[in-house]
């Protein structure tokens, strides 16, 4: 089988997951190539020996800035707004259709390359989606989601804490239709089925849930036998299967600079917010932690300029590090709640403080918080007082690290990339 891996190449965690799954697919004698609409992480895929085919239109850094703001909940609030305009989507889909036909693809595996949901249907091949468990229908049916506002100010946040917002999210989100207006507009033009909800849209022909069952709180049997609580919000019954945790293992060793910075008997803090973290939050983090009694390593990825410096010596700022090697060196990890950073922290047995940007990330952080291995702050609650209090609570209470160690044992039992690859082969072989 020829399988096209099609990540959004501005999302490092997504690219790294598809690399790991792609390696395991190759080990199962499948042919794997990558498609790209552009982005800074193509070289990582090529370094792993995969072919990367460039598909125009490509996304410029300026257009990506708009795209990621929408991802963080900072874009247009129109109910018809989406990651793509109808005109953009039409161009992307047409180009993908031509490219898929040219390489004679048998299936497409995506992360957040949304136009592929339509292009594969035009070509007549299946789409396989790898998805965090906090953004699938069973998660909301089981009332597992937690609310995290994107833009609420401190006053509104205090009010929302006293309202049943978790109940509202679990009831409302499965019925929501955000993002999908231009997709349904183009689907109608192409003679394709209409998506009935956002969760219907993000469910592929096969959706691989990249989480550990015992941590997510949904058994494999519940996932495989899933039937929507509200079938009217799906154009077809979703097919879910577990993969497992899958996070970045960037090449390289721990640098001497990082080792020296963390050569202290004091508290060591590792902060990584991926590419979907907020620049404002990350700058606030730098300003806050430089005044705390600790050593911090803060990763900027593509969020802030590489020239960011901290003259105090308390904070080391780096664009990238091999997180799976550096995270275990820290006493606490601060994360935006992306699946990759949360799973890396679990693998490292490092308790977290999560500051989510949107609902999926809030769900990932909540899974750890509910097991007593971390805490959550809303963006509007990020102050020196609140962060210092959360960090002190984790440092002085051994139960957080002990509980995270238990999560590590559960997560490390499953090779998520290998299981995902086998599920893909099983699915395509049926």
C-alpha positions in Angstrom: 0.0 0.0 0.0 1.1 3.6 -0.7 0.3 5.8 2.3 0.6 9.6 2.1 1.4 11.2 5.4 0.1 14.8 5.3 0.8 16.8 8.4 0.6 20.5 8.9 4.3 21.3 8.7 4.1 24.3 11.0 3.1 21.9 13.9 6.2 20.1 15.2 4.4 17.7 17.5 2.2 16.6 14.6 5.1 16.2 12.2 7.0 14.1 14.8 4.0 11.8 15.4 3.6 11.1 11.7 7.3 10.4 11.4 7.1 7.8 14.2 4.0 6.2 12.7 5.6 6.4 9.2 8.7 4.5 10.4 6.5 1.8 11.8 4.5 1.6 8.6 7.7 1.1 6.7 8.7 -1.6 9.0 5.4 -3.3 8.1 6.5 -3.0 4.4 4.2 -0.2 3.5 5.3 2.6 1.1 5.2 6.0 2.8 5.7 9.4 1.4 4.9 12.9 2.9 3.0 15.7 1.3 3.5 19.3 2.4 1.8 22.7 1.9 5.0 24.2 3.4 6.3 24.8 6.9 9.6 25.0 8.9 9.8 21.3 9.8 10.1 19.6 6.4 13.8 19.0 6.9 13.2 16.8 10.0 11.1 14.4 7.8 13.8 14.4 5.0 16.5 13.7 7.6 14.5 10.5 8.6 14.7 9.3 4.9 11.2 10.1 3.8 10.4 11.8 0.5 8.5 15.1 0.9 6.4 16.3 -2.0 5.6 20.0 -2.1 2.0 20.8 -2.9 1.0 24.3 -3.9 -0.5 26.5 -2.6 2.0 26.7 0.2 1.3 28.5 3.4 3.4 31.5 4.1 4.6 32.4 7.6 2.4 35.5 7.5 -0.7 33.4 6.6 0.3 30.9 9.3 0.3 33.6 11.9 -3.4 34.2 11.1 -4.1 30.5 11.1 -2.5 29.8 14.5 -4.3 32.8 16.1 -7.6 31.2 15.0 -6.4 27.9 16.5 -5.8 29.7 19.9 -9.2 31.2 19.8 -7.9 34.7 19.0 -9.3 35.0 15.4 -12.7 35.9 14.1 -15.7 35.0 16.2 -18.1 34.7 13.3 -19.9 31.4 13.3 -18.9 31.0 9.6 -15.2 31.6 10.3 -12.8 28.8 9.7 -9.1 28.0 9.3 -9.5 28.5 5.5 -11.7 30.7 3.4 -13.8 29.0 0.7 -11.5 30.3 -2.0 -8.4 29.0 -0.3 -10.0 25.7 0.5 -11.0 25.2 -3.2 -7.5 25.8 -4.3 -5.9 23.5 -1.7 -8.4 20.6 -2.4 -7.9 20.8 -6.2 -4.1 20.7 -5.8 -4.3 17.7 -3.4 -6.6 15.8 -5.7 -4.1 16.1 -8.6 -1.2 15.2 -6.4 -2.9 12.1 -4.9 -3.9 10.9 -8.3 -0.4 11.4 -9.6 1.3 9.3 -6.9 -1.6 6.7 -7.0 -2.1 6.9 -3.2 -4.0 4.2 -1.4 -4.7 6.2 1.7 -3.9 9.5 3.5 -2.8 9.9 7.1 -3.3 13.4 8.4 -2.9 15.5 11.5 -4.4 18.9 11.0 -4.2 19.2 7.2 -7.9 19.9 7.0 -8.3 20.2 3.2 -7.6 16.5 2.9 -11.0 15.6 4.4 -12.4 16.7 1.1 -9.7 15.8 -1.4 -9.6 12.1 -0.4 -13.3 11.8 -1.1 -12.9 13.2 -4.5 -10.1 10.7 -5.2 -12.0 7.9 -3.6 -9.5 6.7 -1.0 -9.8 6.6 2.8 -8.5 9.2 5.2 -6.9 8.2 8.5 -6.8 10.7 11.3 -4.5 10.7 14.3 -6.3 12.6 17.1 -5.9 13.3 20.8 -8.5 11.5 22.8 -9.7 14.8 24.3 -11.2 15.8 21.0 -13.3 12.8 20.0 -17.0 12.2 20.5 -16.7 9.5 23.2 -14.7 11.9 25.4 -17.6 14.4 25.5 -20.3 11.7 25.7 -18.6 10.5 28.9 -18.6 14.1 30.3 -14.8 14.1 30.5 -14.1 17.6 29.0 -13.2 20.6 31.1 -13.8 24.2 30.2 -10.9 26.7 29.5 -11.8 30.1 28.1 -9.6 31.5 25.4 -10.0 35.2 25.9 -11.8 35.7 29.3 -10.3 38.4 31.4 -9.6 37.9 35.1 -13.0 39.3 36.3 -14.9 37.1 33.9 -12.7 34.1 34.7 -13.6 34.4 38.4 -17.3 34.4 37.5 -17.0 31.4 35.2 -15.3 29.3 37.9 -18.6 29.5 39.8 -20.7 28.3 36.8 -21.2 24.8 35.5 -19.0 25.4 32.5 -17.7 21.8 32.3 -21.3 20.6 32.0 -22.0 23.1 29.3 -18.9 22.2 27.2 -19.7 18.5 27.3 -23.3 19.2 26.2 -22.6 21.9 23.7 -19.4 21.0 21.8 -20.7 17.7 20.3 -23.5 19.7 18.8 -21.3 22.6 17.5 -20.6 23.3 13.9 -17.6 25.7 14.1 -15.0 25.6 11.4 -17.0 23.6 8.9 -19.0 26.2 7.0 -16.5 26.6 4.0 -16.0 22.8 4.0 -19.7 22.1 3.7 -20.0 24.8 1.1 -17.3 23.2 -1.1 -18.6 19.7 -0.3 -22.0 20.6 -1.7 -20.4 21.9 -4.9 -18.4 18.7 -5.2 -21.4 16.5 -4.5 -20.0 15.2 -1.2 -21.9 14.5 2.1 -22.5 17.4 4.5 -20.7 17.3 7.9 -23.3 17.5 10.7 -20.9 18.8 13.4 -17.3 19.6 14.1 -16.7 16.2 15.8 -18.2 14.6 12.7 -15.8 16.6 10.5 -12.6 15.6 12.4 -13.5 11.9 12.5 -11.9 10.2 9.5 -12.7 6.8 7.9 -10.4 5.6 10.7 -9.6 7.8 13.7 -6.5 6.7 15.7 -6.8 7.9 19.3 -3.2 8.7 20.4 -3.7 8.2 24.1 -3.3 5.6 26.8 -6.7 4.0 27.6 -6.3 4.0 31.3 -5.2 7.6 31.3 -7.9 8.8 28.9 -10.6 6.9 30.9 -12.2 5.1 27.9 -11.7 1.4 27.5 -10.6 -0.1 24.1 -14.0 -1.9 24.1 -15.9 1.3 24.6 -13.9 3.0 21.8 -14.3 0.1 19.3 -18.0 -0.3 20.0 -18.8 3.4 20.1 -22.2 4.6 18.9 -22.9 8.4 19.1 -25.2 9.5 21.9 -26.6 11.9 19.3 -26.3 10.2 15.9 -28.1 13.1 14.2 -24.8 15.0 14.5 -22.9 12.5 12.4 -23.2 11.8 8.7 -21.8 8.3 9.4 -20.8 6.4 12.6 -17.2 7.2 13.5 -14.7 4.3 13.6 -12.2 4.8 16.5 -9.2 2.7 17.4 -6.5 3.2 19.9 -2.9 4.0 18.9 -1.2 5.2 22.0 1.1 8.0 23.3 3.4 9.3 20.6 5.6 12.4 21.1 8.7 14.0 19.6 12.1 12.4 19.9 14.2 15.1 18.2 17.7 14.0 17.2 20.7 15.3 19.2 21.9 15.2 22.8 21.5 17.5 25.7 23.7 20.5 25.1 26.4 21.5 27.5 24.6 24.9 27.9 21.4 23.2 29.1 23.3 20.8 31.3 25.2 23.6 33.0 22.0 25.7 33.4 20.3 22.8 35.2 23.4 22.0 37.4 21.7 23.3 40.5 20.3 21.9 43.7 17.4 24.4 43.4 14.1 23.9 41.5 14.4 23.3 37.8 11.6 24.4 35.5 11.1 23.3 31.9 8.6 25.3 29.8 7.4 24.2 26.4 4.3 25.5 24.7 4.7 24.0 21.2 3.8 26.2 18.2 0.2 26.8 19.3 1.2 28.5 22.5 0.5 32.2 22.8 3.4 34.6 22.4 1.9 36.9 25.0 1.7 34.0 27.5 5.3 32.9 26.8 6.6 36.5 27.3 4.7 36.7 30.5 6.2 33.4 31.6 9.7 34.7 31.0 9.0 37.9 32.9 7.4 36.0 35.8 9.9 33.1 36.3 13.0 35.4 36.2 11.8 36.8 39.5 11.3 33.4 41.1 13.8 31.3 43.0 14.4 28.7 40.3 16.2 27.9 37.1 14.0 27.8 34.0 14.5 26.5 30.5 11.9 28.0 28.1 11.5 26.9 24.6 10.3 29.4 22.0 9.9 27.1 18.9 8.5 29.4 16.3 6.5 31.5 18.7 9.1 34.1 19.6 12.2 35.3 17.9 15.3 33.2 18.3 17.2 36.3 19.6 15.2 36.4 22.9 17.6 36.7 25.8 17.3 36.9 29.6 20.1 38.9 31.3 19.2 37.6 34.8 20.8 34.1 34.2 17.7 32.5 35.8 16.1 31.8 32.5 17.7 30.0 29.5 15.8 30.5 26.3 16.2 28.0 23.4 14.2 27.5 20.2 14.3 23.6 20.4 15.8 20.9 22.5 15.4 17.1 22.5 12.5 17.3 24.9 12.4 13.6 25.7 15.9 14.0 27.1 15.7 17.4 28.7 12.2 17.2 30.3 13.3 14.4 32.8 16.0 16.8 34.1 13.3 19.2 35.4 11.3 19.2 38.6 8.2 20.8 37.0 7.1 21.2 33.4 4.9 24.1 32.2 2.9 23.3 29.1 0.1 24.7 27.0 -1.5 21.2 27.1 -0.7 20.0 23.6 -0.8 16.2 23.5 2.9 15.9 22.6 4.1 18.1 25.5 1.8 16.5 28.0 2.8 13.0 26.9 6.5 13.9 27.0 6.0 15.1 30.6 4.3 11.9 31.5 7.1 9.9 29.9 9.6 12.0 31.9 7.6 11.6 35.2 7.6 15.4 35.5 4.5 17.0 37.1 2.9 19.8 35.1 1.3 23.1 35.3 -0.9 23.4 32.3 -2.0 26.7 30.7 -4.3 25.6 27.9 -5.1 27.7 24.8 -8.3 25.9 23.8 -10.6 23.0 24.8 -8.6 20.1 23.4 -5.6 21.2 25.4 -7.7 21.7 28.5 -8.8 18.1 28.2 -5.2 16.9 28.0 -4.2 18.8 31.1 -7.3 17.7 33.0 -6.4 14.1 32.4 -3.2 14.7 34.4 -4.8 17.0 37.0 -7.5 14.4 37.8 -4.8 11.9 38.5 -3.1 14.2 41.0 0.0 14.7 38.8 -0.5 18.4 37.8 -2.4 21.6 38.0 -4.3 23.9 35.5 -4.3 27.6 35.2 -6.4 29.5 32.7 -4.5 32.1 30.5 -6.3 34.9 32.4 -5.0 33.5 35.7 -1.3 33.7 34.7 0.1 36.0 37.3 3.3 35.8 39.4 1.3 35.1 42.5 -0.8 32.3 40.9 2.1 30.6 39.1 4.4 30.8 42.2 1.7 29.2 44.3 1.1 26.4 41.8 4.9 25.7 41.5 5.4 25.7 45.3 2.4 23.3 45.7 3.9 20.8 43.3 7.5 21.1 44.6 6.5 20.7 48.3 4.1 17.8 47.8 5.7 14.6 46.7 2.4 13.1 45.6 2.5 15.0 42.4 5.7 13.3 41.2 4.6 9.9 42.6 1.3 10.1 40.7 3.1 11.2 37.5 5.4 8.2 37.9 2.3 5.9 38.0 1.1 7.6 34.8 4.5 7.0 33.2 4.3 3.3 33.9 0.8 3.1 32.3 1.8 5.1 29.3 5.2 3.4 28.7 3.5 0.0 28.5 2.2 0.8 25.0 4.1 1.7 21.9 1.7 4.1 20.4 3.3 4.5 17.0 3.7 0.8 16.5 0.1 0.1 17.5 -1.2 2.9 15.3 0.7 1.6 12.3 -0.7 -1.9 12.8 -4.2 -0.6 13.1 -3.7 1.3 9.7 -2.5 -1.9 8.0 -5.4 -3.9 9.5 -7.9 -1.3 8.3 -6.5 -1.1 4.8 -6.3 -4.9 4.6 -10.1 -5.3 5.3 
